[in-house]
């Protein structure tokens, strides 16, 4: 009454689990990237909004759009300074 499992069946199950892991990883990674972009864009937009509030006293304003929000979100304070410098140069 011994249970005998063929080695090829065990190998097929292991390969199937590995393939399932790889497919799951490929589906989750783009979602993390999109969520990170959304988070950084929101943070950048808030930083630019605060800059526009404080800059109203000094006649400094930056247009808030997705590109400027993502630049400010990715680069932080240096990104906001970069946007200000580019705005004054161009």
N, C-alpha and C positions, 0 to 999 in steps of 0.2 A: 504494500500500500504506500509506497514511497512516491513523493511528488517529484516529478522530473520536469524541469523547465529547460528547454533548448536554449543554448547560448545565443543563437541568432534572434530569438524572441526578446531576450533581455537587451541585446544590442539595439534592436529596433525600437524598444521603449525608451532607451536612453537617448537615441538619436531624435525621437519624437519630442521628448522633453526639452532637449537642447534647441530644436527648431522652434518650439512654442515659446521658449524664453527669448530667442532672438527676435521673433515676430512681435512679441509684446514689448520689447525694448524699443524696436523701431516705431511702434505706434505711440509710445509714451514720450519719447524725446522731443518730437515736434510740438507736443502740447506744452511741455515745460518751457520751450523756447518762446512760444507765443505768449504764455502767461508772464514770462520775464519781460518781454517787450511791452506788454500792456502795463505791467507794474512800473517799469522805468518811465514809460510815457506819462503816466499819471503823476509820478513824482516830479518829472521835469516840468509838466504843465503847472503844478503847484508852485514850483520854484519861480517860474516865469511870471505867474500871477502875483506872487509876493513882490517880485522885482518891479512889476508894473505899478503895484500899489505904492511902494516906497519911491519909485522913480518918477511918479507923478509930481512930486515936489521939486524935482530937479530937471523936469522936462525930458526924461529918458523913458522910452517905451519900446517894447519888443512885441511883435505880432506873435500870437500863440497859434501855431498850427502843428500838425503831427510831426513834421520834420524837426522843428525847433524844440518841441517837447521831448522827442527821442534823443536829440543831441544833448539837451540839458539833463535828461535822465541817465544816459550812459556816462557822460563825462562829469556830471555834478557841477560844482562851482566853476571849475575851469571851462566847462561847456557853456555855461551862462556868460562868462567873460568872453569866450570865443565868439558867441553870437553877438554880443555887444560890439566887439571890435570889428567884426565883419559888417555889421549894420552901419557903422560909422565910416568904414572904408568904402563900401559900395554905396 
